[in-house]
Amino acid sequence: MSISRMQFLRGDVSGKKSPVRPPWALDEKEFITQCDRCGQCTDVCPTHVIQTGRGGFPEMDFTRDECLFCGDCVDACKPQALRKLDGHAPWTLKAVLDTQACIAFMGVECRGCIDPCEPRAVRISFRPRGVGTPDIDSQACTGCGACVRVCPAQAISMQPLPA
């Protein structure tokens, strides 16, 4: 099945809603060709953020938890659809904040996304006589997704951005 047909079957004619594959995945076309859908990567994931998606292929579900970049999924991938290359980042995913959905931008005190962010990529911008609002430093963001699950407004998503 071609990628464009898969996108159509997912209801994504534009091709903009491609599933997020586990870290160190090959590009989508190669990944689909190499992955034998064995489920080993989902079985070994310590945070269970890798789930079986459409067509039996693994995909990330950051609403469950974060990626630790432990590499267990890569070690378990016998067909090598996941390949950890020295000097290469696991992916180009970064946390993106939807300020229209974020409750802090609506005047509600919320700092849920700050504490789980180990690299401190999420910071609060204080406003005079107002509620502090989150700001995401994409340079500091590792793309682990720890901020996604804790957001009560689902205002944070993981998007592929230039590394």
DRENMAR-834416 format. One record per residue: chain; y, z, x of N, C-alpha, C in turn; residue number from 1. Coordinates in Angstrom, 2 decimals, always signed. Layout:
<nodes>
+--------+---------+---------+---------+---------+---------+---------+---------+---------+---------+-----+
| chaine |     npy |     npz |     npx |    capy |    capz |    capx |     cpy |     cpz |     cpx | num |
+--------+---------+---------+---------+---------+---------+---------+---------+---------+---------+-----+
|      A |       Y |       Z |       X |       Y |       Z |       X |       Y |       Z |       X | NUM |
...
+--------+---------+---------+---------+---------+---------+---------+---------+---------+---------+-----+
</nodes>
This chain:
<nodes>
+--------+---------+---------+---------+---------+---------+---------+---------+---------+---------+-----+
| chaine |     npy |     npz |     npx |    capy |    capz |    capx |     cpy |     cpz |     cpx | num |
+--------+---------+---------+---------+---------+---------+---------+---------+---------+---------+-----+
|      A |   -1.18 |   +0.00 |   +0.86 |   +0.00 |   +0.00 |   +0.00 |   +1.23 |   +0.00 |   +0.90 |   1 |
|      A |   +2.15 |   -0.86 |   +0.64 |   +3.34 |   -0.95 |   +1.48 |   +4.30 |   +0.19 |   +1.19 |   2 |
|      A |   +5.20 |   +0.44 |   +2.11 |   +6.18 |   +1.51 |   +1.95 |   +7.03 |   +1.25 |   +0.71 |   3 |
|      A |   +7.51 |   +0.01 |   +0.53 |   +8.38 |   -0.26 |   -0.61 |   +7.64 |   -0.02 |   -1.93 |   4 |
|      A |   +6.38 |   -0.33 |   -1.99 |   +5.61 |   -0.06 |   -3.21 |   +5.45 |   +1.44 |   -3.43 |   5 |
|      A |   +5.22 |   +2.17 |   -2.35 |   +5.12 |   +3.64 |   -2.46 |   +6.43 |   +4.22 |   -2.95 |   6 |
|      A |   +7.54 |   +3.71 |   -2.45 |   +8.84 |   +4.20 |   -2.90 |   +9.02 |   +3.93 |   -4.38 |   7 |
|      A |   +8.59 |   +2.77 |   -4.83 |   +8.69 |   +2.43 |   -6.24 |   +7.85 |   +3.38 |   -7.07 |   8 |
|      A |   +6.63 |   +3.66 |   -6.62 |   +5.75 |   +4.56 |   -7.37 |   +6.28 |   +5.99 |   -7.38 |   9 |
|      A |   +7.05 |   +6.36 |   -6.39 |   +7.67 |   +7.69 |   -6.37 |   +8.93 |   +7.72 |   -7.21 |  10 |
|      A |   +9.32 |   +6.59 |   -7.78 |  +10.56 |   +6.53 |   -8.54 |  +11.77 |   +6.42 |   -7.65 |  11 |
|      A |  +11.57 |   +5.92 |   -6.45 |  +12.63 |   +5.85 |   -5.45 |  +12.80 |   +4.41 |   -5.00 |  12 |
|      A |  +13.32 |   +3.58 |   -5.86 |  +13.49 |   +2.16 |   -5.55 |  +14.41 |   +1.96 |   -4.35 |  13 |
|      A |  +15.41 |   +2.82 |   -4.19 |  +16.37 |   +2.67 |   -3.10 |  +15.78 |   +3.03 |   -1.75 |  14 |
|      A |  +14.70 |   +3.82 |   -1.74 |  +14.11 |   +4.23 |   -0.47 |  +14.82 |   +5.39 |   +0.18 |  15 |
|      A |  +15.69 |   +6.06 |   -0.54 |  +16.46 |   +7.16 |   +0.03 |  +15.79 |   +8.51 |   -0.13 |  16 |
|      A |  +14.71 |   +8.57 |   -0.91 |  +14.05 |   +9.85 |   -1.17 |  +12.72 |   +9.96 |   -0.44 |  17 |
|      A |  +12.64 |   +9.44 |   +0.74 |  +11.39 |   +9.52 |   +1.48 |  +11.02 |  +10.98 |   +1.70 |  18 |
|      A |   +9.75 |  +11.29 |   +1.58 |   +9.34 |  +12.68 |   +1.79 |   +9.58 |  +13.10 |   +3.23 |  19 |
|      A |   +9.82 |  +14.36 |   +3.41 |  +10.02 |  +14.89 |   +4.76 |   +8.64 |  +15.21 |   +5.32 |  20 |
|      A |   +8.30 |  +14.55 |   +6.38 |   +7.00 |  +14.74 |   +7.03 |   +7.07 |  +15.93 |   +7.97 |  21 |
|      A |   +5.91 |  +16.43 |   +8.39 |   +5.89 |  +17.56 |   +9.34 |   +6.60 |  +17.21 |  +10.64 |  22 |
|      A |   +6.94 |  +18.23 |  +11.41 |   +7.64 |  +17.96 |  +12.68 |   +6.81 |  +17.08 |  +13.60 |  23 |
|      A |   +7.51 |  +16.31 |  +14.39 |   +6.93 |  +15.40 |  +15.37 |   +6.12 |  +14.27 |  +14.73 |  24 |
|      A |   +6.42 |  +13.95 |  +13.47 |   +5.72 |  +12.85 |  +12.79 |   +6.22 |  +11.51 |  +13.34 |  25 |
|      A |   +5.34 |  +10.55 |  +13.36 |   +5.72 |   +9.19 |  +13.71 |   +6.66 |   +8.66 |  +12.64 |  26 |
|      A |   +7.30 |   +7.52 |  +12.89 |   +8.15 |   +6.96 |  +11.84 |   +7.28 |   +6.68 |  +10.61 |  27 |
|      A |   +7.89 |   +6.61 |   +9.44 |   +7.16 |   +6.61 |   +8.17 |   +6.06 |   +5.56 |   +8.09 |  28 |
|      A |   +6.36 |   +4.35 |   +8.48 |   +5.35 |   +3.28 |   +8.37 |   +4.15 |   +3.58 |   +9.26 |  29 |
|      A |   +4.42 |   +3.99 |  +10.50 |   +3.34 |   +4.34 |  +11.42 |   +2.59 |   +5.58 |  +10.95 |  30 |
|      A |   +3.34 |   +6.55 |  +10.43 |   +2.73 |   +7.79 |   +9.95 |   +1.72 |   +7.49 |   +8.84 |  31 |
|      A |   +2.12 |   +6.69 |   +7.86 |   +1.25 |   +6.34 |   +6.74 |   -0.01 |   +5.62 |   +7.24 |  32 |
|      A |   +0.15 |   +4.79 |   +8.26 |   -0.98 |   +4.06 |   +8.83 |   -1.93 |   +4.99 |   +9.58 |  33 |
|      A |   -1.37 |   +5.91 |  +10.38 |   -2.18 |   +6.79 |  +11.23 |   -2.80 |   +7.96 |  +10.47 |  34 |
|      A |   -2.06 |   +8.57 |   +9.56 |   -2.51 |   +9.78 |   +8.88 |   -3.73 |   +9.49 |   +8.01 |  35 |
|      A |   -4.80 |  +10.28 |   +8.20 |   -6.00 |  +10.07 |   +7.40 |   -6.09 |  +11.05 |   +6.23 |  36 |
|      A |   -5.01 |  +11.82 |   +6.00 |   -4.90 |  +12.75 |   +4.88 |   -6.01 |  +13.81 |   +4.88 |  37 |
|      A |   -6.37 |  +14.25 |   +6.08 |   -7.44 |  +15.24 |   +6.21 |   -7.03 |  +16.63 |   +5.75 |  38 |
|      A |   -5.73 |  +16.93 |   +5.80 |   -5.25 |  +18.23 |   +5.36 |   -5.27 |  +19.31 |   +6.43 |  39 |
|      A |   -5.65 |  +18.96 |   +7.65 |   -5.71 |  +19.97 |   +8.70 |   -4.34 |  +20.56 |   +9.02 |  40 |
|      A |   -3.31 |  +19.73 |   +8.99 |   -1.97 |  +20.24 |   +9.29 |   -1.51 |  +21.24 |   +8.23 |  41 |
|      A |   -1.86 |  +21.00 |   +6.98 |   -1.49 |  +21.95 |   +5.93 |   -2.29 |  +23.24 |   +6.06 |  42 |
|      A |   -3.54 |  +23.12 |   +6.45 |   -4.40 |  +24.30 |   +6.58 |   -3.95 |  +25.25 |   +7.69 |  43 |
|      A |   -3.45 |  +24.69 |   +8.80 |   -3.11 |  +25.54 |   +9.94 |   -1.67 |  +26.03 |   +9.94 |  44 |
|      A |   -0.83 |  +25.52 |   +9.05 |   +0.59 |  +25.90 |   +9.04 |   +0.72 |  +27.39 |   +8.68 |  45 |
|      A |   +1.25 |  +28.21 |   +9.60 |   +1.32 |  +29.65 |   +9.35 |   +2.28 |  +30.05 |   +8.23 |  46 |
|      A |   +3.27 |  +29.23 |   +7.95 |   +4.22 |  +29.57 |   +6.88 |   +3.94 |  +28.80 |   +5.59 |  47 |
|      A |   +2.95 |  +27.91 |   +5.63 |   +2.56 |  +27.10 |   +4.46 |   +3.71 |  +26.22 |   +3.96 |  48 |
|      A |   +4.61 |  +25.85 |   +4.84 |   +5.71 |  +24.96 |   +4.49 |   +5.23 |  +23.51 |   +4.42 |  49 |
|      A |   +4.12 |  +23.21 |   +5.07 |   +3.52 |  +21.88 |   +4.96 |   +2.57 |  +21.90 |   +3.77 |  50 |
|      A |   +2.83 |  +21.02 |   +2.84 |   +2.04 |  +20.93 |   +1.62 |   +1.49 |  +19.51 |   +1.47 |  51 |
|      A |   +0.46 |  +19.38 |   +0.65 |   -0.07 |  +18.06 |   +0.34 |   +0.84 |  +17.43 |   -0.70 |  52 |
|      A |   +1.36 |  +16.27 |   -0.38 |   +2.29 |  +15.58 |   -1.28 |   +1.62 |  +14.40 |   -1.96 |  53 |
|      A |   +2.44 |  +13.53 |   -2.46 |   +1.94 |  +12.34 |   -3.17 |   +1.05 |  +11.50 |   -2.27 |  54 |
|      A |   +0.00 |  +11.01 |   -2.84 |   -0.93 |  +10.17 |   -2.10 |   -1.78 |  +10.97 |   -1.12 |  55 |
|      A |   -1.68 |  +12.30 |   -1.14 |   -2.46 |  +13.14 |   -0.24 |   -1.86 |  +13.31 |   +1.14 |  56 |
|      A |   -0.67 |  +12.74 |   +1.36 |   -0.02 |  +12.85 |   +2.66 |   +0.73 |  +14.17 |   +2.76 |  57 |
|      A |   +0.79 |  +14.76 |   +3.95 |   +1.51 |  +16.02 |   +4.11 |   +3.02 |  +15.81 |   +4.07 |  58 |
|      A |   +3.70 |  +16.77 |   +3.48 |   +5.16 |  +16.76 |   +3.47 |   +5.66 |  +18.19 |   +3.48 |  59 |
|      A |   +6.90 |  +18.34 |   +3.88 |   +7.51 |  +19.66 |   +4.01 |   +8.08 |  +20.11 |   +2.66 |  60 |
|      A |   +7.88 |  +21.39 |   +2.36 |   +8.46 |  +22.00 |   +1.17 |   +9.22 |  +23.24 |   +1.60 |  61 |
|      A |  +10.50 |  +23.06 |   +1.89 |  +11.32 |  +24.16 |   +2.40 |  +11.63 |  +25.21 |   +1.34 |  62 |
|      A |  +11.27 |  +24.96 |   +0.10 |  +11.45 |  +26.01 |   -0.91 |  +10.38 |  +27.08 |   -0.74 |  63 |
|      A |   +9.35 |  +26.80 |   +0.03 |   +8.27 |  +27.77 |   +0.27 |   +8.59 |  +28.68 |   +1.45 |  64 |
|      A |   +9.09 |  +28.08 |   +2.53 |   +9.37 |  +28.84 |   +3.74 |   +9.99 |  +27.92 |   +4.77 |  65 |
|      A |  +10.04 |  +28.39 |   +6.00 |  +10.65 |  +27.63 |   +7.09 |   +9.61 |  +27.11 |   +8.06 |  66 |
|      A |  +10.01 |  +26.17 |   +8.89 |   +9.16 |  +25.67 |   +9.95 |   +9.43 |  +26.48 |  +11.21 |  67 |
|      A |   +8.37 |  +26.96 |  +11.84 |   +8.50 |  +27.75 |  +13.07 |   +8.45 |  +26.87 |  +14.32 |  68 |
|      A |   +8.15 |  +25.59 |  +14.16 |   +7.98 |  +24.66 |  +15.28 |   +6.93 |  +25.18 |  +16.26 |  69 |
|      A |   +5.88 |  +25.77 |  +15.70 |   +4.81 |  +26.34 |  +16.53 |   +3.92 |  +25.26 |  +17.16 |  70 |
|      A |   +3.85 |  +24.09 |  +16.52 |   +3.04 |  +23.00 |  +17.03 |   +1.59 |  +23.03 |  +16.58 |  71 |
|      A |   +1.22 |  +23.99 |  +15.74 |   -0.16 |  +24.06 |  +15.25 |   -0.55 |  +22.80 |  +14.49 |  72 |
|      A |   +0.39 |  +22.25 |  +13.73 |   +0.11 |  +21.02 |  +12.96 |   -0.17 |  +19.86 |  +13.89 |  73 |
|      A |   +0.56 |  +19.79 |  +14.99 |   +0.36 |  +18.71 |  +15.97 |   -1.01 |  +18.84 |  +16.61 |  74 |
|      A |   -1.36 |  +20.07 |  +17.00 |   -2.66 |  +20.31 |  +17.62 |   -3.82 |  +19.96 |  +16.68 |  75 |
|      A |   -3.61 |  +20.18 |  +15.38 |   -4.67 |  +19.92 |  +14.39 |   -4.77 |  +18.45 |  +13.99 |  76 |
|      A |   -3.78 |  +17.65 |  +14.33 |   -3.72 |  +16.25 |  +13.88 |   -4.55 |  +15.36 |  +14.80 |  77 |
|      A |   -5.81 |  +15.16 |  +14.44 |   -6.71 |  +14.34 |  +15.25 |   -6.33 |  +12.86 |  +15.27 |  78 |
|      A |   -5.83 |  +12.29 |  +14.15 |   -5.44 |  +10.86 |  +14.22 |   -4.10 |  +10.64 |  +14.92 |  79 |
|      A |   -3.46 |  +11.70 |  +15.36 |   -2.19 |  +11.67 |  +16.09 |   -1.05 |  +11.01 |  +15.32 |  80 |
|      A |   -0.99 |  +11.31 |  +14.02 |   +0.17 |  +10.90 |  +13.22 |   +1.34 |  +11.83 |  +13.53 |  81 |
|      A |   +1.02 |  +12.98 |  +14.12 |   +2.01 |  +13.93 |  +14.63 |   +1.81 |  +13.99 |  +16.13 |  82 |
|      A |   +2.88 |  +13.73 |  +16.88 |   +2.78 |  +13.71 |  +18.35 |   +3.98 |  +14.42 |  +18.95 |  83 |
|      A |   +3.71 |  +15.49 |  +19.64 |   +4.77 |  +16.25 |  +20.31 |   +5.02 |  +15.63 |  +21.68 |  84 |
|      A |   +6.20 |  +15.08 |  +21.84 |   +6.55 |  +14.44 |  +23.10 |   +7.56 |  +15.32 |  +23.85 |  85 |
|      A |   +7.31 |  +15.55 |  +25.11 |   +8.21 |  +16.37 |  +25.92 |   +9.62 |  +15.80 |  +25.88 |  86 |
|      A |  +10.57 |  +16.67 |  +25.69 |  +11.97 |  +16.27 |  +25.68 |  +12.45 |  +15.70 |  +24.37 |  87 |
|      A |  +11.58 |  +15.58 |  +23.38 |  +11.96 |  +15.04 |  +22.07 |  +12.02 |  +16.15 |  +21.04 |  88 |
|      A |  +13.07 |  +16.15 |  +20.25 |  +13.20 |  +17.12 |  +19.17 |  +12.13 |  +16.84 |  +18.12 |  89 |
|      A |  +11.74 |  +17.86 |  +17.36 |  +10.71 |  +17.65 |  +16.35 |  +11.13 |  +16.69 |  +15.24 |  90 |
|      A |  +12.42 |  +16.61 |  +14.97 |  +12.96 |  +15.70 |  +13.97 |  +14.47 |  +15.75 |  +14.00 |  91 |
|      A |  +15.11 |  +14.94 |  +13.17 |  +16.57 |  +14.93 |  +13.10 |  +17.08 |  +15.64 |  +11.84 |  92 |
|      A |  +16.22 |  +16.43 |  +11.21 |  +16.65 |  +17.15 |  +10.00 |  +17.69 |  +18.21 |  +10.32 |  93 |
|      A |  +18.65 |  +18.32 |   +9.45 |  +19.68 |  +19.34 |   +9.56 |  +19.95 |  +19.88 |   +8.15 |  94 |
|      A |  +20.36 |  +21.12 |   +8.09 |  +20.73 |  +21.71 |   +6.81 |  +22.07 |  +21.13 |   +6.36 |  95 |
|      A |  +22.13 |  +20.76 |   +5.09 |  +23.35 |  +20.21 |   +4.50 |  +23.70 |  +21.04 |   +3.28 |  96 |
|      A |  +24.94 |  +21.46 |   +3.22 |  +25.41 |  +22.32 |   +2.13 |  +26.14 |  +21.49 |   +1.07 |  97 |
|      A |  +25.74 |  +21.68 |   -0.17 |  +26.43 |  +21.07 |   -1.30 |  +27.47 |  +22.07 |   -1.79 |  98 |
|      A |  +28.71 |  +21.88 |   -1.42 |  +29.76 |  +22.85 |   -1.76 |  +30.02 |  +22.90 |   -3.26 |  99 |
|      A |  +29.65 |  +21.85 |   -3.98 |  +29.82 |  +21.84 |   -5.44 |  +28.82 |  +22.79 |   -6.11 | 100 |
|      A |  +27.67 |  +22.99 |   -5.49 |  +26.63 |  +23.85 |   -6.06 |  +26.66 |  +25.27 |   -5.50 | 101 |
|      A |  +27.24 |  +25.45 |   -4.32 |  +27.25 |  +26.76 |   -3.65 |  +28.09 |  +27.77 |   -4.44 | 102 |
|      A |  +27.48 |  +28.90 |   -4.78 |  +28.18 |  +29.89 |   -5.61 |  +29.32 |  +30.58 |   -4.87 | 103 |
|      A |  +29.27 |  +30.60 |   -3.55 |  +30.38 |  +31.18 |   -2.78 |  +31.66 |  +30.37 |   -2.99 | 104 |
|      A |  +31.52 |  +29.07 |   -3.14 |  +32.68 |  +28.22 |   -3.38 |  +33.20 |  +28.38 |   -4.81 | 105 |
|      A |  +32.41 |  +29.08 |   -5.64 |  +32.83 |  +29.38 |   -7.01 |  +33.39 |  +30.80 |   -7.13 | 106 |
|      A |  +33.52 |  +31.45 |   -5.98 |  +34.09 |  +32.79 |   -5.95 |  +33.09 |  +33.92 |   -6.06 | 107 |
|      A |  +31.80 |  +33.63 |   -5.97 |  +30.76 |  +34.64 |   -6.04 |  +30.33 |  +35.01 |   -4.63 | 108 |
|      A |  +30.35 |  +36.28 |   -4.32 |  +29.95 |  +36.75 |   -2.99 |  +28.46 |  +36.47 |   -2.76 | 109 |
|      A |  +28.15 |  +35.72 |   -1.73 |  +26.76 |  +35.41 |   -1.38 |  +26.70 |  +35.10 |   +0.10 | 110 |
|      A |  +25.77 |  +35.74 |   +0.77 |  +25.57 |  +35.48 |   +2.20 |  +24.10 |  +35.29 |   +2.52 | 111 |
|      A |  +23.35 |  +34.87 |   +1.50 |  +21.90 |  +34.73 |   +1.65 |  +21.46 |  +33.79 |   +2.74 | 112 |
|      A |  +22.21 |  +32.76 |   +3.00 |  +21.81 |  +31.75 |   +3.98 |  +22.12 |  +32.16 |   +5.42 | 113 |
|      A |  +22.90 |  +33.20 |   +5.60 |  +23.32 |  +33.58 |   +6.95 |  +22.23 |  +34.34 |   +7.70 | 114 |
|      A |  +21.69 |  +35.37 |   +7.09 |  +20.72 |  +36.24 |   +7.77 |  +19.47 |  +35.53 |   +8.29 | 115 |
|      A |  +18.84 |  +34.63 |   +7.52 |  +17.62 |  +34.02 |   +8.05 |  +17.85 |  +32.97 |   +9.14 | 116 |
|      A |  +19.09 |  +32.61 |   +9.39 |  +19.39 |  +31.57 |  +10.36 |  +19.42 |  +32.14 |  +11.77 | 117 |
|      A |  +18.29 |  +32.01 |  +12.49 |  +18.20 |  +32.56 |  +13.85 |  +19.15 |  +31.93 |  +14.84 | 118 |
|      A |  +19.36 |  +30.62 |  +14.80 |  +20.31 |  +30.05 |  +15.78 |  +21.77 |  +30.27 |  +15.39 | 119 |
|      A |  +21.99 |  +30.95 |  +14.27 |  +23.35 |  +31.26 |  +13.78 |  +24.16 |  +29.99 |  +13.52 | 120 |
|      A |  +23.48 |  +29.00 |  +12.94 |  +24.15 |  +27.74 |  +12.59 |  +24.95 |  +27.88 |  +11.30 | 121 |
|      A |  +24.59 |  +28.87 |  +10.48 |  +25.33 |  +29.11 |   +9.24 |  +26.29 |  +30.26 |   +9.49 | 122 |
|      A |  +27.55 |  +29.97 |   +9.26 |  +28.59 |  +30.98 |   +9.50 |  +29.47 |  +31.08 |   +8.26 | 123 |
|      A |  +30.17 |  +32.18 |   +8.15 |  +31.08 |  +32.38 |   +7.03 |  +32.50 |  +32.04 |   +7.48 | 124 |
|      A |  +33.15 |  +31.25 |   +6.68 |  +34.57 |  +30.96 |   +6.89 |  +35.33 |  +31.86 |   +5.91 | 125 |
|      A |  +36.10 |  +32.76 |   +6.46 |  +36.83 |  +33.69 |   +5.61 |  +38.12 |  +33.05 |   +5.13 | 126 |
|      A |  +38.44 |  +33.32 |   +3.87 |  +39.67 |  +32.82 |   +3.27 |  +40.52 |  +34.02 |   +2.86 | 127 |
|      A |  +41.82 |  +33.94 |   +3.05 |  +42.68 |  +35.06 |   +2.63 |  +42.52 |  +35.33 |   +1.14 | 128 |
|      A |  +42.31 |  +36.57 |   +0.80 |  +42.15 |  +37.04 |   -0.58 |  +41.09 |  +36.27 |   -1.36 | 129 |
|      A |  +40.07 |  +35.82 |   -0.67 |  +39.01 |  +35.08 |   -1.35 |  +37.65 |  +35.43 |   -0.78 | 130 |
|      A |  +36.65 |  +34.90 |   -1.39 |  +35.27 |  +35.10 |   -0.95 |  +35.01 |  +34.17 |   +0.23 | 131 |
|      A |  +34.35 |  +34.69 |   +1.24 |  +33.98 |  +33.87 |   +2.38 |  +32.98 |  +32.80 |   +1.97 | 132 |
|      A |  +33.11 |  +31.64 |   +2.55 |  +32.23 |  +30.52 |   +2.22 |  +31.42 |  +30.10 |   +3.43 | 133 |
|      A |  +30.17 |  +29.68 |   +3.22 |  +29.34 |  +29.27 |   +4.36 |  +29.76 |  +27.92 |   +4.92 | 134 |
|      A |  +29.52 |  +27.78 |   +6.20 |  +29.77 |  +26.53 |   +6.91 |  +28.57 |  +26.34 |   +7.83 | 135 |
|      A |  +28.02 |  +25.15 |   +7.88 |  +26.85 |  +24.88 |   +8.71 |  +27.25 |  +24.05 |   +9.92 | 136 |
|      A |  +26.96 |  +24.58 |  +11.10 |  +27.21 |  +23.89 |  +12.35 |  +25.99 |  +23.01 |  +12.64 | 137 |
|      A |  +26.10 |  +21.73 |  +12.39 |  +24.95 |  +20.84 |  +12.54 |  +24.48 |  +20.74 |  +14.00 | 138 |
|      A |  +25.36 |  +21.00 |  +14.94 |  +24.94 |  +20.99 |  +16.35 |  +24.01 |  +22.16 |  +16.66 | 139 |
|      A |  +24.25 |  +23.31 |  +16.02 |  +23.43 |  +24.49 |  +16.26 |  +22.18 |  +24.52 |  +15.38 | 140 |
|      A |  +22.19 |  +23.77 |  +14.30 |  +21.07 |  +23.78 |  +13.34 |  +19.83 |  +23.14 |  +13.98 | 141 |
|      A |  +18.71 |  +23.85 |  +13.89 |  +17.44 |  +23.34 |  +14.42 |  +16.67 |  +22.54 |  +13.38 | 142 |
|      A |  +17.06 |  +22.68 |  +12.11 |  +16.35 |  +22.00 |  +11.03 |  +15.12 |  +22.75 |  +10.56 | 143 |
|      A |  +15.07 |  +24.05 |  +10.82 |  +13.89 |  +24.84 |  +10.44 |  +13.77 |  +25.04 |   +8.93 | 144 |
|      A |  +14.91 |  +25.01 |   +8.22 |  +14.89 |  +25.15 |   +6.77 |  +14.89 |  +26.58 |   +6.26 | 145 |
|      A |  +15.08 |  +27.56 |   +7.13 |  +15.07 |  +28.97 |   +6.70 |  +16.13 |  +29.26 |   +5.65 | 146 |
|      A |  +17.21 |  +28.53 |   +5.65 |  +18.31 |  +28.75 |   +4.71 |  +18.04 |  +28.17 |   +3.32 | 147 |
|      A |  +17.10 |  +27.25 |   +3.22 |  +16.85 |  +26.56 |   +1.94 |  +16.24 |  +27.50 |   +0.91 | 148 |
|      A |  +15.17 |  +28.17 |   +1.28 |  +14.43 |  +29.01 |   +0.32 |  +15.25 |  +30.16 |   -0.22 | 149 |
|      A |  +16.15 |  +30.70 |   +0.57 |  +16.90 |  +31.88 |   +0.15 |  +18.14 |  +31.57 |   -0.68 | 150 |
|      A |  +18.51 |  +30.31 |   -0.79 |  +19.73 |  +29.95 |   -1.53 |  +19.49 |  +30.05 |   -3.04 | 151 |
|      A |  +20.18 |  +30.97 |   -3.71 |  +19.95 |  +31.15 |   -5.15 |  +20.43 |  +29.96 |   -5.99 | 152 |
|      A |  +21.30 |  +29.14 |   -5.44 |  +21.85 |  +28.01 |   -6.18 |  +21.23 |  +26.67 |   -5.77 | 153 |
|      A |  +20.27 |  +26.72 |   -4.86 |  +19.63 |  +25.52 |   -4.33 |  +20.69 |  +24.54 |   -3.82 | 154 |
|      A |  +21.68 |  +25.08 |   -3.13 |  +22.80 |  +24.28 |   -2.64 |  +22.58 |  +23.76 |   -1.22 | 155 |
|      A |  +21.46 |  +24.10 |   -0.61 |  +21.19 |  +23.64 |   +0.75 |  +19.96 |  +22.75 |   +0.72 | 156 |
|      A |  +20.06 |  +21.62 |   +1.38 |  +18.92 |  +20.71 |   +1.50 |  +18.78 |  +20.30 |   +2.96 | 157 |
|      A |  +17.64 |  +19.78 |   +3.28 |  +17.40 |  +19.29 |   +4.63 |  +17.51 |  +17.77 |   +4.59 | 158 |
|      A |  +18.36 |  +17.24 |   +5.44 |  +18.63 |  +15.80 |   +5.46 |  +18.48 |  +15.28 |   +6.88 | 159 |
|      A |  +17.92 |  +14.08 |   +7.03 |  +17.86 |  +13.51 |   +8.37 |  +19.25 |  +13.04 |   +8.80 | 160 |
|      A |  +19.71 |  +13.60 |   +9.88 |  +21.01 |  +13.23 |  +10.42 |  +20.82 |  +12.81 |  +11.88 | 161 |
|      A |  +21.76 |  +12.11 |  +12.44 |  +21.65 |  +11.77 |  +13.85 |  +21.51 |  +13.03 |  +14.70 | 162 |
|      A |  +20.60 |  +13.00 |  +15.63 |  +20.34 |  +14.17 |  +16.49 |  +21.51 |  +14.52 |  +17.35 | 163 |
+--------+---------+---------+---------+---------+---------+---------+---------+---------+---------+-----+
</nodes>
